[in-house]
Amino acid sequence: MEENNMNQSPQTEKRPDNPNKSLTIKQSQLIFISVALIVPIANWLVFYLYTHISSIFMAFQDMTGKWSMINFETFYEDLIDPHSTILLSLKNTLKYFLHERFILFPSGVIVCFFIYKKIAGYRFFRIVFYLPNIISSVVMIGVFKILIQEGQPIGMLVQALGVEIPTQGFLGSSATATNTIIWYKTYVGLAGSFLIISGAMARIPVEVLESARLDGVGPGRELVSMIIPLIWPTLSTLTILACTGILGASGPILLMTGGGYGTNTISFYMYQKVWNGGAQTASNYNLVSAIGLCFTVVVVPFVYFIRWLADKIPAVEY
């Protein structure tokens, strides 16, 4: 009996977990999370909350700091003047926004669809369309400015189509400068949401598309009736986010024309008001704040209306 008891290995007693150790781990996690959130919270408090609250107060003050409506009166007078810069800037901004939503966005979806279908050479086209996001915009714009000159590839192509190049060049004429920048954005802007849309398509179950293919569904029908409904939550989110920045729709104006030749947009107009010729102009802060406040009052209902329309289309769950 004693030998059997001696041969049997003694059972190790399990010690209860140390509660202090578990508490220490939780405290460490809390400290880590708190430290990680300090920078974004401070950034939001200083550069968003304080800036926006300060701009609201400045909109109702004149240059001396007295409460006044002079900024709104100045903005209204400029807005109703048919020859004012602010009115031209608003028209150009709407041009850029409509171009992005009704040309670039649908074209980007189609390009992503053909790459998703792995057409011949899709790897090459994927690189070509994403190239503008890799190469510096300064380099891209510099090359583009050279290519659109007379005797250069794009310039020769345009002349072959019967379009005359202005004496000052496409970017040196008020009649063609804005449209030239928009054409530049047609290629460069295709990759704007390339990764997001491609990622949404990659999540679609293969079985669904294989079943449609067996039923004789063609590529066009597949895109309209299957792909777009399946990725509609992504498309609607991108559309709503784009509408929130409708007044920020613009092109590379600073590098192209510097705001000259009638290429101003709302965002660039406000930039010029604050930084006039590279020198900070504090006297225009109040006017710019009033302009931003007025446009915010207009854009917020518009964004909610677009969101309401997007929610009317049911999302497909899979």
Phi, psi and omega per residue, in radians:
M1 nan -0.784 -3.114
E2 -1.178 -0.679 3.128
E3 -1.112 -0.721 3.111
N4 -1.077 -0.691 3.133
N5 -1.185 -0.598 3.136
M6 -1.271 -0.621 -3.137
N7 -1.233 -0.498 3.136
Q8 -1.208 2.259 3.137
S9 -1.233 2.305 -3.130
P10 -1.143 2.433 3.116
Q11 -1.313 2.270 3.112
T12 -1.353 2.291 3.132
E13 -1.406 2.313 3.103
K14 -1.419 2.163 3.110
R15 -1.513 2.445 3.112
P16 -1.142 2.562 3.119
D17 -1.035 2.533 3.132
N18 -1.347 1.982 -3.111
P19 -1.108 -0.517 -3.141
N20 -1.160 -0.639 3.112
K21 -1.129 -0.778 3.109
S22 -1.074 -0.707 3.131
L23 -1.139 -0.658 3.131
T24 -1.121 -0.703 3.107
I25 -1.097 -0.753 3.127
K26 -1.127 -0.683 3.101
Q27 -1.145 -0.671 3.113
S28 -1.120 -0.733 3.102
Q29 -1.107 -0.715 3.133
L30 -1.124 -0.715 3.118
I31 -1.139 -0.746 -3.140
F32 -1.083 -0.790 -3.131
I33 -1.129 -0.716 -3.130
S34 -1.114 -0.752 3.127
V35 -1.150 -0.691 -3.134
A36 -1.142 -0.497 -3.093
L37 -1.568 -0.149 -3.091
I38 -1.069 -0.828 -3.072
V39 -1.136 -0.898 3.141
P40 -1.123 -0.616 3.125
I41 -1.183 -0.758 3.096
A42 -1.108 -0.690 3.099
N43 -1.081 -0.737 3.142
W44 -1.179 -0.718 -3.115
L45 -1.150 -0.723 -3.049
V46 -1.451 -0.904 -2.972
F47 -1.596 -0.149 3.091
Y48 -2.045 -1.111 -3.050
L49 -1.124 -0.943 -3.107
Y50 -1.096 -0.752 -3.114
T51 -1.088 -0.766 -3.096
H52 -1.239 -0.724 3.104
I53 -1.122 -0.721 3.123
S54 -1.116 -0.696 -3.127
S55 -1.175 -0.569 3.101
I56 -1.133 -0.761 3.113
F57 -1.157 -0.695 -3.109
M58 -1.161 -0.492 3.135
A59 -1.093 -0.474 -3.104
F60 -1.806 0.378 3.126
Q61 -2.229 2.611 3.051
D62 -1.572 -2.977 -3.067
M63 -1.134 -0.455 -3.130
T64 -1.537 -0.074 -3.139
G65 1.651 0.002 3.131
K66 -1.413 2.582 3.128
W67 -1.191 2.260 -3.069
S68 -2.817 2.814 3.070
M69 -1.863 0.286 -3.051
I70 -1.091 -0.576 -3.126
N71 -1.169 -0.709 3.119
F72 -1.212 -0.619 3.092
E73 -1.156 -0.728 3.115
T74 -1.117 -0.731 3.130
F75 -1.117 -0.730 -3.138
Y76 -1.143 -0.715 3.120
E77 -1.117 -0.689 3.099
D78 -1.198 -0.613 -3.077
L79 -1.220 -0.604 -3.125
I80 -1.529 -0.115 3.102
D81 -1.410 2.037 -3.078
P82 -1.121 -0.292 -3.121
H83 -1.870 0.218 -3.080
S84 -1.396 2.711 3.122
T85 -1.216 -0.622 -3.094
I86 -1.140 -0.646 3.121
L87 -1.205 -0.731 3.071
L88 -1.108 -0.684 3.127
S89 -1.114 -0.687 3.120
L90 -1.135 -0.737 3.115
K91 -1.095 -0.774 3.135
N92 -1.136 -0.660 3.119
T93 -1.083 -0.746 3.108
L94 -1.146 -0.599 3.064
K95 -1.061 -0.835 -3.139
Y96 -1.103 -0.732 -3.108
F97 -1.149 -0.809 3.134
L98 -1.118 -0.639 3.094
H99 -1.123 -0.731 -3.115
E100 -1.207 -0.712 -3.041
R101 -1.411 -0.660 -2.992
F102 -1.822 -0.140 3.089
I103 -2.118 -1.002 -3.087
L104 -1.172 -0.789 -3.070
F105 -1.120 -0.903 3.078
P106 -1.085 -0.675 3.116
S107 -1.108 -0.678 3.105
G108 -1.111 -0.674 3.103
V109 -1.124 -0.732 3.139
I110 -1.145 -0.745 3.117
V111 -1.087 -0.781 3.111
C112 -1.091 -0.603 3.135
F113 -1.151 -0.789 -3.126
F114 -1.193 -0.617 3.067
I115 -1.218 -0.624 3.091
Y116 -1.127 -0.590 3.119
K117 -1.368 -0.050 3.078
K118 1.000 0.968 3.069
I119 -1.193 2.933 -3.117
A120 -1.046 2.201 -3.140
G121 1.384 0.359 -3.059
Y122 -1.140 -0.516 3.097
R123 -1.129 -0.707 3.129
F124 -1.144 -0.800 -3.129
F125 -1.148 -0.585 3.113
R126 -1.091 -0.704 3.109
I127 -1.210 -0.750 -3.090
V128 -1.070 -0.783 -3.091
F129 -1.322 -0.415 3.128
Y130 -1.624 -0.116 -3.088
L131 -0.995 -0.710 3.139
P132 -1.039 -0.435 3.099
N133 -1.391 -0.245 -3.117
I134 -1.682 -0.797 -3.111
I135 -1.368 2.510 3.126
S136 -1.037 2.430 3.141
S137 -1.104 -0.528 3.108
V138 -1.100 -0.738 3.122
V139 -1.175 -0.797 -3.120
M140 -1.046 -0.794 -3.120
I141 -1.186 -0.693 3.109
G142 -1.066 -0.758 3.108
V143 -1.156 -0.723 -3.134
F144 -1.092 -0.710 -3.141
K145 -1.102 -0.579 3.115
I146 -1.298 -0.733 -3.042
L147 -1.197 -0.425 -3.099
I148 -1.566 0.029 3.107
Q149 -1.343 2.827 -3.140
E150 -1.122 2.316 -3.129
G151 1.587 -0.136 3.095
Q152 -1.688 2.871 -3.011
P153 -0.877 -0.942 -3.118
I154 -1.188 -0.684 3.105
G155 -1.061 -0.738 3.118
M156 -1.159 -0.668 3.121
L157 -1.129 -0.745 3.132
V158 -1.125 -0.715 3.113
Q159 -1.153 -0.616 3.103
A160 -1.139 -0.471 3.107
L161 -1.461 0.018 3.084
G162 1.609 0.235 3.140
V163 -1.734 2.235 -3.140
E164 -1.492 2.389 3.094
I165 -1.446 2.193 3.124
P166 -1.043 2.695 -3.133
T167 -1.005 -0.670 -3.133
Q168 -1.452 -0.051 -3.055
G169 1.620 2.872 -3.104
F170 -1.109 -0.585 -3.115
L171 -1.560 -0.052 -3.130
G172 -1.858 0.177 -3.137
S173 -2.176 2.346 -3.136
S174 -1.119 -0.433 -3.109
A175 -1.332 -0.388 -3.029
T176 -2.189 -0.196 -3.007
A177 -1.084 -0.893 -3.106
T178 -1.106 -0.775 3.137
N179 -1.116 -0.581 3.107
T180 -1.143 -0.740 3.105
I181 -1.130 -0.662 3.119
I182 -1.127 -0.711 3.098
W183 -1.132 -0.616 3.076
Y184 -1.096 -0.743 -3.140
K185 -1.201 -0.317 -3.132
T186 -1.074 -0.723 3.095
Y187 -1.457 -0.808 -3.067
V188 -1.149 -0.619 -3.062
G189 -1.396 -0.142 -3.126
L190 -1.106 -0.527 -3.095
A191 -1.559 0.164 -3.072
G192 -1.002 -0.855 3.128
S193 -2.074 0.527 -3.061
F194 -1.044 -0.848 -3.074
L195 -1.190 -0.671 -3.094
I196 -1.183 -0.828 -3.127
I197 -1.179 -0.722 3.110
S198 -1.088 -0.693 3.097
G199 -1.124 -0.655 3.103
A200 -1.156 -0.688 3.106
M201 -1.188 -0.604 -3.123
A202 -1.162 -0.370 -3.140
R203 -1.438 -0.167 -3.104
I204 -1.196 2.282 3.124
P205 -1.041 2.327 -3.118
V206 -1.130 -0.563 -3.093
E207 -1.066 -0.609 -3.124
V208 -1.127 -0.787 -3.122
L209 -1.260 -0.599 3.092
E210 -1.144 -0.679 3.089
S211 -1.114 -0.717 3.116
A212 -1.151 -0.649 3.130
R213 -1.140 -0.651 3.103
L214 -1.172 -0.492 3.115
D215 -1.456 0.038 3.091
G216 1.469 0.406 3.127
V217 -1.337 2.232 3.135
G218 -1.432 3.023 -3.108
P219 -1.057 -0.750 -3.122
G220 -1.111 -0.796 3.110
R221 -1.138 -0.651 3.131
E222 -1.104 -0.721 -3.130
L223 -1.173 -0.829 -3.027
V224 -1.309 -0.758 -2.998
S225 -1.622 -0.287 -3.066
M226 -2.174 -0.962 -3.049
I227 -1.111 -0.908 -3.089
I228 -1.082 -0.791 3.069
P229 -1.072 -0.607 -3.103
L230 -1.253 -0.541 3.138
I231 -1.844 0.269 -3.084
W232 -1.034 -0.675 3.090
P233 -0.985 -0.672 3.106
T234 -1.197 -0.780 -3.120
L235 -1.127 -0.719 -3.132
S236 -1.173 -0.653 3.104
T237 -1.131 -0.751 3.107
L238 -1.111 -0.652 3.135
T239 -1.170 -0.761 -3.141
I240 -1.127 -0.735 3.114
L241 -1.122 -0.650 3.105
A242 -1.157 -0.641 3.138
C243 -1.208 -0.540 3.084
T244 -1.139 -0.468 3.117
G245 -1.862 0.528 -3.079
I246 -1.040 -0.675 -3.121
L247 -1.408 -0.104 3.050
G248 -1.707 0.031 3.119
A249 -1.115 2.189 -3.049
S250 -2.830 -3.137 3.078
G251 -2.214 -3.050 3.119
P252 -1.330 1.101 -3.016
I253 -1.163 -0.700 -3.074
L254 -1.066 -0.719 -3.124
L255 -1.433 -0.432 -3.096
M256 -1.465 -1.004 -3.020
T257 -2.266 -0.184 -3.080
G258 1.204 0.355 -3.139
G259 1.564 -0.010 -3.135
G260 -1.486 3.059 3.071
Y261 1.030 0.619 3.045
G262 1.224 0.552 -3.106
T263 -1.837 0.138 -3.112
N264 -1.079 2.557 2.948
T265 -2.143 3.045 -3.115
I266 -1.052 -0.824 -3.114
S267 -1.116 -0.717 -3.137
F268 -1.276 -0.570 3.079
Y269 -1.084 -0.772 3.135
M270 -1.191 -0.614 3.068
Y271 -1.081 -0.779 -3.139
Q272 -1.161 -0.581 3.132
K273 -1.137 -0.630 -3.109
V274 -1.485 -0.706 -3.129
W275 -2.012 1.447 -3.075
N276 -1.448 1.873 3.121
G277 1.128 0.474 3.128
G278 1.553 -0.153 3.117
A279 -1.791 2.279 -3.111
Q280 -1.140 2.227 -3.086
T281 -2.001 1.622 -3.068
A282 -1.187 -0.394 -3.091
S283 -1.173 -0.322 -3.116
N284 -1.667 -0.035 -3.133
Y285 -1.006 -0.757 -3.072
N286 -1.151 -0.736 3.135
L287 -1.138 -0.768 3.128
V288 -1.105 -0.660 3.106
S289 -1.109 -0.716 3.117
A290 -1.151 -0.709 3.113
I291 -1.102 -0.786 3.131
G292 -1.100 -0.664 3.134
L293 -1.166 -0.734 3.126
C294 -1.100 -0.780 -3.135
F295 -1.189 -0.568 3.099
T296 -1.116 -0.710 3.120
V297 -1.074 -0.557 -3.135
V298 -1.420 -0.691 -3.010
V299 -1.311 -0.643 -3.070
V300 -1.015 -0.870 3.077
P301 -1.083 -0.616 3.120
F302 -1.097 -0.732 3.140
V303 -1.148 -0.737 3.118
Y304 -1.138 -0.597 3.097
F305 -1.163 -0.745 3.096
I306 -1.112 -0.683 3.103
R307 -1.131 -0.678 3.099
W308 -1.093 -0.740 3.105
L309 -1.128 -0.722 -3.136
A310 -1.127 -0.634 3.141
D311 -1.258 -0.304 3.110
K312 -1.212 -0.435 3.106
I313 -1.563 2.046 -3.073
P314 -1.176 2.472 3.104
A315 -1.492 2.496 3.131
V316 -1.608 2.137 3.117
E317 -1.674 2.427 3.120
Y318 -2.637 nan nan
